[in-house]
Amino acid sequence: MESARGALPSLAAVLAQTPILGSWWSHPDSYKIFEAINRVRESPDVLACRLVAGKVTYVHRRLWPSVARLADQIAADRIAALREEHLPSVAHRVTTIPFAKWAPAEIWEAARELTEEEARYLLGPAVDFGTKVSRRGG
C-alpha cells in the first residue's frame, strides 16, 4: 500500500521506520516519502490502483496476469491505473485508466494460463473480491 494503514505494509511507514499517525506529510521524512512514492508510481513495472480496501495499492508486473485473470471478479475502479499529474500550480490531478485499456496483450495471454485458484493465491487474502462491477475495465 502507498500510505494507508491496513492489511499490507505501507511504503510511507516502511520509509519512516515507524507507524505514521495522521498524514505522512506531517512526518519529518515527508519529502523522502514523497520522492519514493513518485519513483514507485513512475515505474513501468508497478500498477498503482485501489486494489486493497479502496486504498492506493502497488501491484508489481509479475502479478498483473493474476489481476487480469480475476478482472471480472474485482470492481473495475479497484484495478484502474491511477495516474497522478503534477500541475504548474503545484496542485495534483489524479486520473484513472481502466485495466483493460492499459494492460498489455501479453498480460491477458499469461492470465489464460492461470487457474482462478492460482490467481487468488498469488494476489493474497488482502484483496477483496466481494464486489463485482464489470468485465475487463468497464
Phi and psi in radians as a Rosetta constraint file:
Dihedral C 1 N 2 CA 2 C 2 CIRCULARHARMONIC -1.305 0.35
Dihedral N 2 CA 2 C 2 N 3 CIRCULARHARMONIC -1.005 0.35
Dihedral C 2 N 3 CA 3 C 3 CIRCULARHARMONIC -2.571 0.35
Dihedral N 3 CA 3 C 3 N 4 CIRCULARHARMONIC -0.174 0.35
Dihedral C 3 N 4 CA 4 C 4 CIRCULARHARMONIC -1.272 0.35
Dihedral N 4 CA 4 C 4 N 5 CIRCULARHARMONIC 2.697 0.35
Dihedral C 4 N 5 CA 5 C 5 CIRCULARHARMONIC -1.511 0.35
Dihedral N 5 CA 5 C 5 N 6 CIRCULARHARMONIC 2.328 0.35
Dihedral C 5 N 6 CA 6 C 6 CIRCULARHARMONIC -3.105 0.35
Dihedral N 6 CA 6 C 6 N 7 CIRCULARHARMONIC -2.668 0.35
Dihedral C 6 N 7 CA 7 C 7 CIRCULARHARMONIC -1.253 0.35
Dihedral N 7 CA 7 C 7 N 8 CIRCULARHARMONIC -0.312 0.35
Dihedral C 7 N 8 CA 8 C 8 CIRCULARHARMONIC -2.088 0.35
Dihedral N 8 CA 8 C 8 N 9 CIRCULARHARMONIC 2.763 0.35
Dihedral C 8 N 9 CA 9 C 9 CIRCULARHARMONIC -1.127 0.35
Dihedral N 9 CA 9 C 9 N 10 CIRCULARHARMONIC 2.667 0.35
Dihedral C 9 N 10 CA 10 C 10 CIRCULARHARMONIC -1.857 0.35
Dihedral N 10 CA 10 C 10 N 11 CIRCULARHARMONIC 2.445 0.35
Dihedral C 10 N 11 CA 11 C 11 CIRCULARHARMONIC -1.028 0.35
Dihedral N 11 CA 11 C 11 N 12 CIRCULARHARMONIC -0.740 0.35
Dihedral C 11 N 12 CA 12 C 12 CIRCULARHARMONIC -1.036 0.35
Dihedral N 12 CA 12 C 12 N 13 CIRCULARHARMONIC -0.800 0.35
Dihedral C 12 N 13 CA 13 C 13 CIRCULARHARMONIC -1.202 0.35
Dihedral N 13 CA 13 C 13 N 14 CIRCULARHARMONIC -0.639 0.35
Dihedral C 13 N 14 CA 14 C 14 CIRCULARHARMONIC -1.102 0.35
Dihedral N 14 CA 14 C 14 N 15 CIRCULARHARMONIC -0.786 0.35
Dihedral C 14 N 15 CA 15 C 15 CIRCULARHARMONIC -1.167 0.35
Dihedral N 15 CA 15 C 15 N 16 CIRCULARHARMONIC -0.654 0.35
Dihedral C 15 N 16 CA 16 C 16 CIRCULARHARMONIC -1.326 0.35
Dihedral N 16 CA 16 C 16 N 17 CIRCULARHARMONIC -0.276 0.35
Dihedral C 16 N 17 CA 17 C 17 CIRCULARHARMONIC 1.056 0.35
Dihedral N 17 CA 17 C 17 N 18 CIRCULARHARMONIC 0.516 0.35
Dihedral C 17 N 18 CA 18 C 18 CIRCULARHARMONIC -2.930 0.35
Dihedral N 18 CA 18 C 18 N 19 CIRCULARHARMONIC 2.673 0.35
Dihedral C 18 N 19 CA 19 C 19 CIRCULARHARMONIC -1.053 0.35
Dihedral N 19 CA 19 C 19 N 20 CIRCULARHARMONIC 2.526 0.35
Dihedral C 19 N 20 CA 20 C 20 CIRCULARHARMONIC -1.864 0.35
Dihedral N 20 CA 20 C 20 N 21 CIRCULARHARMONIC 2.170 0.35
Dihedral C 20 N 21 CA 21 C 21 CIRCULARHARMONIC -1.654 0.35
Dihedral N 21 CA 21 C 21 N 22 CIRCULARHARMONIC 2.237 0.35
Dihedral C 21 N 22 CA 22 C 22 CIRCULARHARMONIC 1.362 0.35
Dihedral N 22 CA 22 C 22 N 23 CIRCULARHARMONIC -2.678 0.35
Dihedral C 22 N 23 CA 23 C 23 CIRCULARHARMONIC -1.342 0.35
Dihedral N 23 CA 23 C 23 N 24 CIRCULARHARMONIC 2.435 0.35
Dihedral C 23 N 24 CA 24 C 24 CIRCULARHARMONIC -1.185 0.35
Dihedral N 24 CA 24 C 24 N 25 CIRCULARHARMONIC -0.312 0.35
Dihedral C 24 N 25 CA 25 C 25 CIRCULARHARMONIC -1.085 0.35
Dihedral N 25 CA 25 C 25 N 26 CIRCULARHARMONIC -0.440 0.35
Dihedral C 25 N 26 CA 26 C 26 CIRCULARHARMONIC -1.518 0.35
Dihedral N 26 CA 26 C 26 N 27 CIRCULARHARMONIC -0.081 0.35
Dihedral C 26 N 27 CA 27 C 27 CIRCULARHARMONIC -1.353 0.35
Dihedral N 27 CA 27 C 27 N 28 CIRCULARHARMONIC 2.541 0.35
Dihedral C 27 N 28 CA 28 C 28 CIRCULARHARMONIC -1.004 0.35
Dihedral N 28 CA 28 C 28 N 29 CIRCULARHARMONIC -0.466 0.35
Dihedral C 28 N 29 CA 29 C 29 CIRCULARHARMONIC -1.679 0.35
Dihedral N 29 CA 29 C 29 N 30 CIRCULARHARMONIC 0.406 0.35
Dihedral C 29 N 30 CA 30 C 30 CIRCULARHARMONIC -0.998 0.35
Dihedral N 30 CA 30 C 30 N 31 CIRCULARHARMONIC -0.678 0.35
Dihedral C 30 N 31 CA 31 C 31 CIRCULARHARMONIC -1.224 0.35
Dihedral N 31 CA 31 C 31 N 32 CIRCULARHARMONIC -0.610 0.35
Dihedral C 31 N 32 CA 32 C 32 CIRCULARHARMONIC -1.147 0.35
Dihedral N 32 CA 32 C 32 N 33 CIRCULARHARMONIC -0.727 0.35
Dihedral C 32 N 33 CA 33 C 33 CIRCULARHARMONIC -1.125 0.35
Dihedral N 33 CA 33 C 33 N 34 CIRCULARHARMONIC -0.803 0.35
Dihedral C 33 N 34 CA 34 C 34 CIRCULARHARMONIC -1.029 0.35
Dihedral N 34 CA 34 C 34 N 35 CIRCULARHARMONIC -0.790 0.35
Dihedral C 34 N 35 CA 35 C 35 CIRCULARHARMONIC -1.082 0.35
Dihedral N 35 CA 35 C 35 N 36 CIRCULARHARMONIC -0.754 0.35
Dihedral C 35 N 36 CA 36 C 36 CIRCULARHARMONIC -1.165 0.35
Dihedral N 36 CA 36 C 36 N 37 CIRCULARHARMONIC -0.747 0.35
Dihedral C 36 N 37 CA 37 C 37 CIRCULARHARMONIC -1.033 0.35
Dihedral N 37 CA 37 C 37 N 38 CIRCULARHARMONIC -0.774 0.35
Dihedral C 37 N 38 CA 38 C 38 CIRCULARHARMONIC -1.108 0.35
Dihedral N 38 CA 38 C 38 N 39 CIRCULARHARMONIC -0.723 0.35
Dihedral C 38 N 39 CA 39 C 39 CIRCULARHARMONIC -1.102 0.35
Dihedral N 39 CA 39 C 39 N 40 CIRCULARHARMONIC -0.754 0.35
Dihedral C 39 N 40 CA 40 C 40 CIRCULARHARMONIC -1.130 0.35
Dihedral N 40 CA 40 C 40 N 41 CIRCULARHARMONIC -0.804 0.35
Dihedral C 40 N 41 CA 41 C 41 CIRCULARHARMONIC -1.117 0.35
Dihedral N 41 CA 41 C 41 N 42 CIRCULARHARMONIC -0.495 0.35
Dihedral C 41 N 42 CA 42 C 42 CIRCULARHARMONIC -1.429 0.35
Dihedral N 42 CA 42 C 42 N 43 CIRCULARHARMONIC -0.197 0.35
Dihedral C 42 N 43 CA 43 C 43 CIRCULARHARMONIC -1.180 0.35
Dihedral N 43 CA 43 C 43 N 44 CIRCULARHARMONIC 2.321 0.35
Dihedral C 43 N 44 CA 44 C 44 CIRCULARHARMONIC -1.234 0.35
Dihedral N 44 CA 44 C 44 N 45 CIRCULARHARMONIC -0.149 0.35
Dihedral C 44 N 45 CA 45 C 45 CIRCULARHARMONIC -1.750 0.35
Dihedral N 45 CA 45 C 45 N 46 CIRCULARHARMONIC 0.100 0.35
Dihedral C 45 N 46 CA 46 C 46 CIRCULARHARMONIC -2.231 0.35
Dihedral N 46 CA 46 C 46 N 47 CIRCULARHARMONIC 2.265 0.35
Dihedral C 46 N 47 CA 47 C 47 CIRCULARHARMONIC -1.682 0.35
Dihedral N 47 CA 47 C 47 N 48 CIRCULARHARMONIC 2.153 0.35
Dihedral C 47 N 48 CA 48 C 48 CIRCULARHARMONIC -1.723 0.35
Dihedral N 48 CA 48 C 48 N 49 CIRCULARHARMONIC 2.103 0.35
Dihedral C 48 N 49 CA 49 C 49 CIRCULARHARMONIC -2.579 0.35
Dihedral N 49 CA 49 C 49 N 50 CIRCULARHARMONIC -2.939 0.35
Dihedral C 49 N 50 CA 50 C 50 CIRCULARHARMONIC -2.044 0.35
Dihedral N 50 CA 50 C 50 N 51 CIRCULARHARMONIC 0.758 0.35
Dihedral C 50 N 51 CA 51 C 51 CIRCULARHARMONIC -1.099 0.35
Dihedral N 51 CA 51 C 51 N 52 CIRCULARHARMONIC -0.716 0.35
Dihedral C 51 N 52 CA 52 C 52 CIRCULARHARMONIC -1.811 0.35
Dihedral N 52 CA 52 C 52 N 53 CIRCULARHARMONIC 2.015 0.35
Dihedral C 52 N 53 CA 53 C 53 CIRCULARHARMONIC 0.984 0.35
Dihedral N 53 CA 53 C 53 N 54 CIRCULARHARMONIC 0.424 0.35
Dihedral C 53 N 54 CA 54 C 54 CIRCULARHARMONIC 1.285 0.35
Dihedral N 54 CA 54 C 54 N 55 CIRCULARHARMONIC 0.136 0.35
Dihedral C 54 N 55 CA 55 C 55 CIRCULARHARMONIC -1.731 0.35
Dihedral N 55 CA 55 C 55 N 56 CIRCULARHARMONIC 2.726 0.35
Dihedral C 55 N 56 CA 56 C 56 CIRCULARHARMONIC -1.055 0.35
Dihedral N 56 CA 56 C 56 N 57 CIRCULARHARMONIC 2.137 0.35
Dihedral C 56 N 57 CA 57 C 57 CIRCULARHARMONIC -2.224 0.35
Dihedral N 57 CA 57 C 57 N 58 CIRCULARHARMONIC 2.423 0.35
Dihedral C 57 N 58 CA 58 C 58 CIRCULARHARMONIC -1.693 0.35
Dihedral N 58 CA 58 C 58 N 59 CIRCULARHARMONIC 2.297 0.35
Dihedral C 58 N 59 CA 59 C 59 CIRCULARHARMONIC -2.185 0.35
Dihedral N 59 CA 59 C 59 N 60 CIRCULARHARMONIC 2.070 0.35
Dihedral C 59 N 60 CA 60 C 60 CIRCULARHARMONIC -1.248 0.35
Dihedral N 60 CA 60 C 60 N 61 CIRCULARHARMONIC 2.645 0.35
Dihedral C 60 N 61 CA 61 C 61 CIRCULARHARMONIC -0.870 0.35
Dihedral N 61 CA 61 C 61 N 62 CIRCULARHARMONIC -0.624 0.35
Dihedral C 61 N 62 CA 62 C 62 CIRCULARHARMONIC -1.121 0.35
Dihedral N 62 CA 62 C 62 N 63 CIRCULARHARMONIC -0.333 0.35
Dihedral C 62 N 63 CA 63 C 63 CIRCULARHARMONIC -1.707 0.35
Dihedral N 63 CA 63 C 63 N 64 CIRCULARHARMONIC -0.106 0.35
Dihedral C 63 N 64 CA 64 C 64 CIRCULARHARMONIC -1.016 0.35
Dihedral N 64 CA 64 C 64 N 65 CIRCULARHARMONIC -0.684 0.35
Dihedral C 64 N 65 CA 65 C 65 CIRCULARHARMONIC -1.057 0.35
Dihedral N 65 CA 65 C 65 N 66 CIRCULARHARMONIC -0.603 0.35
Dihedral C 65 N 66 CA 66 C 66 CIRCULARHARMONIC -1.137 0.35
Dihedral N 66 CA 66 C 66 N 67 CIRCULARHARMONIC -0.718 0.35
Dihedral C 66 N 67 CA 67 C 67 CIRCULARHARMONIC -1.104 0.35
Dihedral N 67 CA 67 C 67 N 68 CIRCULARHARMONIC -0.784 0.35
Dihedral C 67 N 68 CA 68 C 68 CIRCULARHARMONIC -1.093 0.35
Dihedral N 68 CA 68 C 68 N 69 CIRCULARHARMONIC -0.725 0.35
Dihedral C 68 N 69 CA 69 C 69 CIRCULARHARMONIC -1.065 0.35
Dihedral N 69 CA 69 C 69 N 70 CIRCULARHARMONIC -0.573 0.35
Dihedral C 69 N 70 CA 70 C 70 CIRCULARHARMONIC -1.856 0.35
Dihedral N 70 CA 70 C 70 N 71 CIRCULARHARMONIC 0.186 0.35
Dihedral C 70 N 71 CA 71 C 71 CIRCULARHARMONIC -0.981 0.35
Dihedral N 71 CA 71 C 71 N 72 CIRCULARHARMONIC -0.548 0.35
Dihedral C 71 N 72 CA 72 C 72 CIRCULARHARMONIC -1.374 0.35
Dihedral N 72 CA 72 C 72 N 73 CIRCULARHARMONIC -0.051 0.35
Dihedral C 72 N 73 CA 73 C 73 CIRCULARHARMONIC -1.983 0.35
Dihedral N 73 CA 73 C 73 N 74 CIRCULARHARMONIC -0.049 0.35
Dihedral C 73 N 74 CA 74 C 74 CIRCULARHARMONIC -2.008 0.35
Dihedral N 74 CA 74 C 74 N 75 CIRCULARHARMONIC 2.398 0.35
Dihedral C 74 N 75 CA 75 C 75 CIRCULARHARMONIC -0.964 0.35
Dihedral N 75 CA 75 C 75 N 76 CIRCULARHARMONIC 2.311 0.35
Dihedral C 75 N 76 CA 76 C 76 CIRCULARHARMONIC -0.969 0.35
Dihedral N 76 CA 76 C 76 N 77 CIRCULARHARMONIC -0.636 0.35
Dihedral C 76 N 77 CA 77 C 77 CIRCULARHARMONIC -1.222 0.35
Dihedral N 77 CA 77 C 77 N 78 CIRCULARHARMONIC -0.325 0.35
Dihedral C 77 N 78 CA 78 C 78 CIRCULARHARMONIC -1.365 0.35
Dihedral N 78 CA 78 C 78 N 79 CIRCULARHARMONIC -0.405 0.35
Dihedral C 78 N 79 CA 79 C 79 CIRCULARHARMONIC -2.003 0.35
Dihedral N 79 CA 79 C 79 N 80 CIRCULARHARMONIC 0.149 0.35
Dihedral C 79 N 80 CA 80 C 80 CIRCULARHARMONIC -1.278 0.35
Dihedral N 80 CA 80 C 80 N 81 CIRCULARHARMONIC 2.405 0.35
Dihedral C 80 N 81 CA 81 C 81 CIRCULARHARMONIC -1.221 0.35
Dihedral N 81 CA 81 C 81 N 82 CIRCULARHARMONIC 2.366 0.35
Dihedral C 81 N 82 CA 82 C 82 CIRCULARHARMONIC -1.693 0.35
Dihedral N 82 CA 82 C 82 N 83 CIRCULARHARMONIC 2.199 0.35
Dihedral C 82 N 83 CA 83 C 83 CIRCULARHARMONIC -2.074 0.35
Dihedral N 83 CA 83 C 83 N 84 CIRCULARHARMONIC 2.142 0.35
Dihedral C 83 N 84 CA 84 C 84 CIRCULARHARMONIC -1.819 0.35
Dihedral N 84 CA 84 C 84 N 85 CIRCULARHARMONIC 2.233 0.35
Dihedral C 84 N 85 CA 85 C 85 CIRCULARHARMONIC -1.939 0.35
Dihedral N 85 CA 85 C 85 N 86 CIRCULARHARMONIC 2.249 0.35
Dihedral C 85 N 86 CA 86 C 86 CIRCULARHARMONIC -1.602 0.35
Dihedral N 86 CA 86 C 86 N 87 CIRCULARHARMONIC 2.031 0.35
Dihedral C 86 N 87 CA 87 C 87 CIRCULARHARMONIC -1.512 0.35
Dihedral N 87 CA 87 C 87 N 88 CIRCULARHARMONIC 2.726 0.35
Dihedral C 87 N 88 CA 88 C 88 CIRCULARHARMONIC -0.969 0.35
Dihedral N 88 CA 88 C 88 N 89 CIRCULARHARMONIC -0.482 0.35
Dihedral C 88 N 89 CA 89 C 89 CIRCULARHARMONIC -1.357 0.35
Dihedral N 89 CA 89 C 89 N 90 CIRCULARHARMONIC 0.080 0.35
Dihedral C 89 N 90 CA 90 C 90 CIRCULARHARMONIC 1.358 0.35
Dihedral N 90 CA 90 C 90 N 91 CIRCULARHARMONIC -0.050 0.35
Dihedral C 90 N 91 CA 91 C 91 CIRCULARHARMONIC -1.316 0.35
Dihedral N 91 CA 91 C 91 N 92 CIRCULARHARMONIC 2.930 0.35
Dihedral C 91 N 92 CA 92 C 92 CIRCULARHARMONIC -2.167 0.35
Dihedral N 92 CA 92 C 92 N 93 CIRCULARHARMONIC 2.520 0.35
Dihedral C 92 N 93 CA 93 C 93 CIRCULARHARMONIC -2.207 0.35
Dihedral N 93 CA 93 C 93 N 94 CIRCULARHARMONIC 2.239 0.35
Dihedral C 93 N 94 CA 94 C 94 CIRCULARHARMONIC -1.839 0.35
Dihedral N 94 CA 94 C 94 N 95 CIRCULARHARMONIC 2.230 0.35
Dihedral C 94 N 95 CA 95 C 95 CIRCULARHARMONIC -2.058 0.35
Dihedral N 95 CA 95 C 95 N 96 CIRCULARHARMONIC 2.737 0.35
Dihedral C 95 N 96 CA 96 C 96 CIRCULARHARMONIC -2.077 0.35
Dihedral N 96 CA 96 C 96 N 97 CIRCULARHARMONIC 2.534 0.35
Dihedral C 96 N 97 CA 97 C 97 CIRCULARHARMONIC -2.161 0.35
Dihedral N 97 CA 97 C 97 N 98 CIRCULARHARMONIC 2.087 0.35
Dihedral C 97 N 98 CA 98 C 98 CIRCULARHARMONIC -0.925 0.35
Dihedral N 98 CA 98 C 98 N 99 CIRCULARHARMONIC 2.493 0.35
Dihedral C 98 N 99 CA 99 C 99 CIRCULARHARMONIC -0.896 0.35
Dihedral N 99 CA 99 C 99 N 100 CIRCULARHARMONIC -0.805 0.35
Dihedral C 99 N 100 CA 100 C 100 CIRCULARHARMONIC -1.119 0.35
Dihedral N 100 CA 100 C 100 N 101 CIRCULARHARMONIC -0.411 0.35
Dihedral C 100 N 101 CA 101 C 101 CIRCULARHARMONIC -1.451 0.35
Dihedral N 101 CA 101 C 101 N 102 CIRCULARHARMONIC -0.497 0.35
Dihedral C 101 N 102 CA 102 C 102 CIRCULARHARMONIC -1.881 0.35
Dihedral N 102 CA 102 C 102 N 103 CIRCULARHARMONIC -0.382 0.35
Dihedral C 102 N 103 CA 103 C 103 CIRCULARHARMONIC -1.177 0.35
Dihedral N 103 CA 103 C 103 N 104 CIRCULARHARMONIC 2.171 0.35
Dihedral C 103 N 104 CA 104 C 104 CIRCULARHARMONIC -1.142 0.35
Dihedral N 104 CA 104 C 104 N 105 CIRCULARHARMONIC 2.733 0.35
Dihedral C 104 N 105 CA 105 C 105 CIRCULARHARMONIC -0.981 0.35
Dihedral N 105 CA 105 C 105 N 106 CIRCULARHARMONIC -0.651 0.35
Dihedral C 105 N 106 CA 106 C 106 CIRCULARHARMONIC -1.129 0.35
Dihedral N 106 CA 106 C 106 N 107 CIRCULARHARMONIC -0.440 0.35
Dihedral C 106 N 107 CA 107 C 107 CIRCULARHARMONIC -1.192 0.35
Dihedral N 107 CA 107 C 107 N 108 CIRCULARHARMONIC -0.767 0.35
Dihedral C 107 N 108 CA 108 C 108 CIRCULARHARMONIC -1.141 0.35
Dihedral N 108 CA 108 C 108 N 109 CIRCULARHARMONIC -0.656 0.35
Dihedral C 108 N 109 CA 109 C 109 CIRCULARHARMONIC -1.133 0.35
Dihedral N 109 CA 109 C 109 N 110 CIRCULARHARMONIC -0.783 0.35
Dihedral C 109 N 110 CA 110 C 110 CIRCULARHARMONIC -1.133 0.35
Dihedral N 110 CA 110 C 110 N 111 CIRCULARHARMONIC -0.576 0.35
Dihedral C 110 N 111 CA 111 C 111 CIRCULARHARMONIC -1.092 0.35
Dihedral N 111 CA 111 C 111 N 112 CIRCULARHARMONIC -0.598 0.35
Dihedral C 111 N 112 CA 112 C 112 CIRCULARHARMONIC -1.147 0.35
Dihedral N 112 CA 112 C 112 N 113 CIRCULARHARMONIC -0.350 0.35
Dihedral C 112 N 113 CA 113 C 113 CIRCULARHARMONIC -1.486 0.35
Dihedral N 113 CA 113 C 113 N 114 CIRCULARHARMONIC -0.176 0.35
Dihedral C 113 N 114 CA 114 C 114 CIRCULARHARMONIC -1.683 0.35
Dihedral N 114 CA 114 C 114 N 115 CIRCULARHARMONIC 2.496 0.35
Dihedral C 114 N 115 CA 115 C 115 CIRCULARHARMONIC -1.441 0.35
Dihedral N 115 CA 115 C 115 N 116 CIRCULARHARMONIC 2.859 0.35
Dihedral C 115 N 116 CA 116 C 116 CIRCULARHARMONIC -1.040 0.35
Dihedral N 116 CA 116 C 116 N 117 CIRCULARHARMONIC -0.731 0.35
Dihedral C 116 N 117 CA 117 C 117 CIRCULARHARMONIC -1.109 0.35
Dihedral N 117 CA 117 C 117 N 118 CIRCULARHARMONIC -0.734 0.35
Dihedral C 117 N 118 CA 118 C 118 CIRCULARHARMONIC -1.091 0.35
Dihedral N 118 CA 118 C 118 N 119 CIRCULARHARMONIC -0.771 0.35
Dihedral C 118 N 119 CA 119 C 119 CIRCULARHARMONIC -1.095 0.35
Dihedral N 119 CA 119 C 119 N 120 CIRCULARHARMONIC -0.763 0.35
Dihedral C 119 N 120 CA 120 C 120 CIRCULARHARMONIC -1.102 0.35
Dihedral N 120 CA 120 C 120 N 121 CIRCULARHARMONIC -0.735 0.35
Dihedral C 120 N 121 CA 121 C 121 CIRCULARHARMONIC -1.065 0.35
Dihedral N 121 CA 121 C 121 N 122 CIRCULARHARMONIC -0.810 0.35
Dihedral C 121 N 122 CA 122 C 122 CIRCULARHARMONIC -1.122 0.35
Dihedral N 122 CA 122 C 122 N 123 CIRCULARHARMONIC -0.647 0.35
Dihedral C 122 N 123 CA 123 C 123 CIRCULARHARMONIC -1.328 0.35
Dihedral N 123 CA 123 C 123 N 124 CIRCULARHARMONIC -0.505 0.35
Dihedral C 123 N 124 CA 124 C 124 CIRCULARHARMONIC 1.576 0.35
Dihedral N 124 CA 124 C 124 N 125 CIRCULARHARMONIC 2.966 0.35
Dihedral C 124 N 125 CA 125 C 125 CIRCULARHARMONIC -1.288 0.35
Dihedral N 125 CA 125 C 125 N 126 CIRCULARHARMONIC -0.215 0.35
Dihedral C 125 N 126 CA 126 C 126 CIRCULARHARMONIC -1.269 0.35
Dihedral N 126 CA 126 C 126 N 127 CIRCULARHARMONIC -0.330 0.35
Dihedral C 126 N 127 CA 127 C 127 CIRCULARHARMONIC -1.370 0.35
Dihedral N 127 CA 127 C 127 N 128 CIRCULARHARMONIC 2.241 0.35
Dihedral C 127 N 128 CA 128 C 128 CIRCULARHARMONIC -1.598 0.35
Dihedral N 128 CA 128 C 128 N 129 CIRCULARHARMONIC 2.053 0.35
Dihedral C 128 N 129 CA 129 C 129 CIRCULARHARMONIC -1.770 0.35
Dihedral N 129 CA 129 C 129 N 130 CIRCULARHARMONIC 0.278 0.35
Dihedral C 129 N 130 CA 130 C 130 CIRCULARHARMONIC -1.241 0.35
Dihedral N 130 CA 130 C 130 N 131 CIRCULARHARMONIC -0.391 0.35
Dihedral C 130 N 131 CA 131 C 131 CIRCULARHARMONIC -2.187 0.35
Dihedral N 131 CA 131 C 131 N 132 CIRCULARHARMONIC 2.333 0.35
Dihedral C 131 N 132 CA 132 C 132 CIRCULARHARMONIC -2.037 0.35
Dihedral N 132 CA 132 C 132 N 133 CIRCULARHARMONIC 2.287 0.35
Dihedral C 132 N 133 CA 133 C 133 CIRCULARHARMONIC -1.870 0.35
Dihedral N 133 CA 133 C 133 N 134 CIRCULARHARMONIC -0.988 0.35
Dihedral C 133 N 134 CA 134 C 134 CIRCULARHARMONIC -2.817 0.35
Dihedral N 134 CA 134 C 134 N 135 CIRCULARHARMONIC 2.939 0.35
Dihedral C 134 N 135 CA 135 C 135 CIRCULARHARMONIC -1.512 0.35
Dihedral N 135 CA 135 C 135 N 136 CIRCULARHARMONIC 2.323 0.35
Dihedral C 135 N 136 CA 136 C 136 CIRCULARHARMONIC 0.854 0.35
Dihedral N 136 CA 136 C 136 N 137 CIRCULARHARMONIC 1.039 0.35
Dihedral C 136 N 137 CA 137 C 137 CIRCULARHARMONIC 1.575 0.35
Dihedral N 137 CA 137 C 137 N 138 CIRCULARHARMONIC 0.211 0.35
